[in-house]
Amino acid sequence: MDLLEKCRAYTQADEARDVGLYPFYPAFQGPAEGGQAVLDGAEVCMLGSDNYRALSVNAQVIGAAQDAIALYGTSATGSRLLNGNLDLHEELEADLADFFGYEAALIFSTGYMTNLGVVSALAGHGDHVFLDEKAHASLIDGARLAKASGAVVRRFAHNDPEDLARQLAAAATASALVATDGVSSTEGDLAPVAELVSVCEEFGATLLVDDAHGVGVFGRGRGVIEQAGMQGRVPLMTLTFSKSLASQGGAVLADAKTIDFLRHTSRPQIFSAGLSPADTAAAHAALREVRRRADVEPDALAAAAYLRRALDALGYDVAGSASPVIPVRFPDQVSMLSAQRLLVEHGVFTNAVLPPACEGYQLRIACTDAHTPDVLDAAISVFATLREDLLPRYRQAA
């Protein structure tokens, strides 16, 4: 069998296409503005975007990106280690460190590469890595690289500090990294940061919180660490620019010595081109907007609470998340994909999420500051209209 035989034998996507239920790689025409987007020439209510603060269409953010292209061109043209480091990068890093309360920050080309680069650089032979069992793929893949370098990798029960404590006690190691998402990207629940901090401090473990979905939303924009009152007690924080910061890229925040170590040892940092001028400037402008709005609770939280209550009242199986992310659960793949397609046909776009990205099958909804009550009411009306088509699937599976 040649190497590419597995590709020719792969039929799962074709099977979904053949029955009209393939939900992936939709091609949108233009941005999602005001909670609306255009898909296949038709306007849909966008309930799938992680643009929580609706800053991707903000005039200041767009203007900053345009100005950066005019001054710096379209690319950093090389690795930051050699020739691709810009003053824009260092200015953003300084402001990130200041805003989130760390000594220093380091920018990567994507949020995924941030976690990959941090975990794989910090953990190796003789170290232990403890991952929340629902950790993001980027943390998992970073741990896989660490394991290849000799680290021991373990999983602890989701958001369960007691299980983590049991495993740390059994491992009896002074060199352990504990990694978790601040907000679960698919479930929408918040990590028990204060309890995790307590356990890690008790056993001398180093805690990393990936707050991709918490930054800009919780803790006056500073995320779940601030929300939990744990500023200064979480040694490592990672984030992405592709959610509330309306751009591309990511960053790690830590003490200055750790950042300097990562700057010179993290392979995804060293062997990737520097973040583009436009992406860097856009993220910086979005950060300034988040800082400016720090005293105002994001509309995304109120929108999600409103929509969650309405869907629950209609009988949909929504989990008890406390963030802009709302999972709507289905008993099997066909019923979930059928629901996603039916909703799109009626003008509501949601994300279809399958294992291994989550347990079971769900439509993932995400609310943003752009979702006004009128927009949400229109979406709720569609869910209500389709209720008799969708809810019997719950009863059949019960």
N, C-alpha and C positions, 0 to 999 in steps of 0.2 A: 504494500500500500504506500503510495507516495504521500508526501506531507500535506498536499492540498486536497486529498480525498475527503477529509473531514468536512471541508467547505462544501464540496459537491454533494455530500450526504446530508447537509444541514437543510431541514425543510420546515422548521417551526414557523419562521416568518412567512414563508410562502403559504402555509396552511391558513394562517390568519388573514393574509391578503385574499386568498381564494374565496373566503366566506364574508369578505367585507368588514373584518373586525381588526385590521391592523391599525394600532393607535400611535405608532412611533414616527418620529421625524416629520411632524406636520410642518408645512412651509407657510409661515405667516407672511403677510404682505404689510410691512410697516410696523411701527411700535404699538404696544398695548397702552393706550392713552385713555384716561378716564375710566379704567376698568374694562375697556372694549378693545378688541383686536379684529383683524380681518384675516380670515382663513378660507382659502379656495374662493375668494371673491365675495364672501358673505361676512357680515359683522357678527361676532360672537362675544358673549360676556367672558372675559378672560379670568378664570378662576384657577389658573395654574402657575402664575408667575411668582417668583420669589423677590420681586421688586417691591419689597415691603413698604418702603417710604416713598414710592412712586417718583424716585429721583432720576430715573433713566431719561425722562423727558423734561427735566428741570432746565430752565434757560441758563442758569449759572454753570451747571455741570456740562451741558453741551458747549457753551462758550469757552469753558476752560480747555476742553478737548480740542476744539478748533484752533484756539490760540497756540496750544502746544505743538500741533502739527505745523502751523505756520512758522514757528520758531525753530523747532527741532527736527522736522521731517516726520516720516511715518514710523520709523523703527529706531531702536537703540543700536542696531547693527552689530551686536556682539555680546559676549558674556560680560556681566558686570565686573567679574574678576579682572578682565583684561581691558576692554575698551568700551563696554556698553553701560558703564555706570554714569548716571546723570545727576546733576544737582537736584532735579525734580524727585528722583528716588530718595535722596538723603533728606530732603525737606519733608517729604511725606512720612518717612520713617520717624523723624523727630516729632512730628505732630501726632502720629499714632501713639508713640511712647508717652507723650505728655497727656493725651486725652484718656488713655486707658490706665495710666499710673504705673508704667514700667520704666526701667532704666533705658531700654533700647528696643528697637524693632528691626526686623529684616524682611524685605519684600521678596516674594517669589513670583514666578510667571503665572501661576494659577493657585487657587485654594487647594486643589488636589495635590499639586507639587509641594505645597507648603507642608502638609502633613506627611507626605512621603519622605520629604527631605529631612524633616525634624526627627521623626521617629527612627529612621534608618541611620541617621548620623549619631544619635545619642545612645542607642541601645545596640549592644553587640555581645561578644563572648563574655560570659560570666554575669550578664544582666538578665533581669526578668521584665517582661512587658505584660501588664494586665489590662485587657480591653473589655469595655462594656460589650455585652453580647450583641447589642444592636448598633455598635459603632459604625461610623461611615466607612465606605470602601477605602477611602484614602488613608485612614488610620490602620485599617486591616492590612492594606498593601505595604504600608511602611513597616508594620510588624513582621510581615513575611520577609522583607529584606533584612530586618534585624535578626530574624530567626536563621536566615541563611548565613549570617555572620556569627552565629553561635548563641544568640539570645534564646531564653526560654519564654514561650508565649502562652498565656493563659487567658481564658474568658471568664468574666464574672457576670452574674445575673443582672439583667437590665435595671439600672437605677437602684441597686441593692447594696448599700454600704456594708451590711452585715456579712453578705457573702464575700465581698472584697476583703473584709477584715479576716475572715476565716482562711482565705487563700493566702493572704500576706503572712499570717501567723504560721501557716504550714510551710511556706517557702523559706521563711527565716533568712531573708536576704536583706542586705543594706543597700542594694543597688537595684531599685525597682522603679519602673515608669508605669504610672496608671493613666490611661487615656480614655476620655469619654466625650460625647457631644454635649454641649450646653443645652441645646434644644434638639430633640430627635427630628431628623429631616423628614421622616415619614409618619411618625406617630404624633409629633407636635408637643410631646410632654417635656417638662424641664428636668434637668438633672438635679439631684439633691446635693448641690455644691457644698453647702456648709457641712453636711455629714461626711461627704467624701474627703473634704479638707481635714476633718477631725481624724478620720481613719488613716489618711496618708501621713499626717503629722505624728500619730501614735507609732506607726511602724517605720518612719523614716523614708517613705516612698515619695517620689516626685510626681505631682499631679499635672496633667496636661488637659486643659479644657478647650475643645474646638468649638468656638461660639459663632460659627458661620450663620446660624439662623437666629441668634440672640442679639447680635450687634445691631444697633440702630433701633431696636424694638424695646428691649428691657433695660432697666437700670440707668435711666436718663441717657439712653443711647449707648451706654458702655457695656451692656450685655448682662448675662446671668450672674457673673461673678460679682458685679456691683449690686445687682438685685438681691443677692444673698448676703450682702455685707461682708464679703470675703476679699476685698481689695487688699493687696499686699500679702496674701496667703496662698495664692495659686502661682507656683513658679513659672508655668508655661501656659500661654494663651495663644491659640491660632485663630485666624479669621479669614474670610474670603471677601473680595471686593464685589463679587458677582450677585450679591443679594441686596442688602440695604444700601451699600456703597456704589451701586449702579455702574459697575465697571467690570474689569477683568483683573485677575491677579489675587494674591493673598499675602499674608504676613504672619510672622511669629513674634511674640513679645516676651521678653525675659530680662534677666539681669545682663549687664553689659558684657561680662566675660562669656556667658553662654552664647550670646548673639555673635560675639567675635569668633568663638569656636565654630559655630554653624556657618558663618560667613566663609570660613576657610576649609571646611570639611564636608559640607553637605553637597553631594553630587548633583542633585537636581538644581541647586543654586549655581554651582560652578559651571556646569555644562549646559545651561540654558541661556538663551539671549535675555538681556534685561527687558523688563516690562516696557511696552511701547510708551512713548511720550503722551499720546492721547489717553491711554488707559490710566497712566499714572496721574495725570492732571485731573481726569474725571473723578477718580477715586478721592483725590485730595479735596476737590470742590464738594463732593458729596459728604465727606467727613466734616467739612466746615458747616454744611447745612444741618447735619445731625447734631453737631455741637450747638448751633444756633437755636435749634428746636428742643434742646435737652429738657427743658422744663414743661414741655407739652407732651402728654401721652399720645402715642401714635394712634391715628384713626384705624389702623389695621387691626389693633386689638379689639376695639369696639365692634368693628365690622365682623370679625371672626366670631365674637361672642353672639352677636345678633343672628348670624347665619347658622351657627351651631344649634342655638335654641330652636330656630325654625325647622331645621332638618330633623332634629330629635322629635319635635312635636308631630312631624309628618310620619314618623315611624322609621326613619332611616337609622342605620346602625353607625352612629358617630362615636368615636372614642372621646374620652374626657381630656382632651388636650387643653392647654392653657396658653396657647400661642396663636399666631396667625395661620398655622397649619391645622387643617381639619381632615382626618382620614374618614372616608365613608366605606365601610367594610362590606364585602360580598362573600358568599360561601364558596365560590369557585371561579375559575378563570373565565369561562364562557359568559356567565352572568355579569361579571364585572366589565368585560370588553363590550358586551351587548349594551350595557347601561352607558358606557362612555360614548359609544357611537350614537345611540339614541339622543343623548344630551347634546352632542355636537349638532346633530340634524335639527334640533330645536333651539340652537343658538347659544348653548352653554358649553364652554370648554373646560374640562378637568383633566388631570393627569392619571393615566392608567399605570399602576405600580404593581409589579409582580415579584415573587421571590427570585433571587435572593435579596432584592432591595428592601423587602419587608416580609413579615410573616403573613401568610395568607394573601388575599387579593383585595385591593382597595382602590378607590378613586381618591387621589390626593388633591385637596383643595387648599389654596393659599390666598389669603386676603391681603390687600394693600391699602395704603392711605387713599387710593383712587376709588375705592369701592364705596360710593355714596349709598344711602338708603334706597334711592330709586333704582340704582343698578342692582343692588342685592334683592330688592323686592321682585324685580323682573326675573332674576335667576330662581328665586324661591317659587315663583309662579310656575316655572317650567318643571321644577322638581315635584310640585303639587300635581300638575297636569299628568305627569308620567308616573305618578305614584302607583297606580293600579297595574302598570306594566312592569314596574321594577320590584315592588315589595313582595309580590307572590314568591319570588325566588328565595326570600328570607324564610317564608313559611314552609316552602318545600324542603329547605335544608334543615329545618328545625327538627 
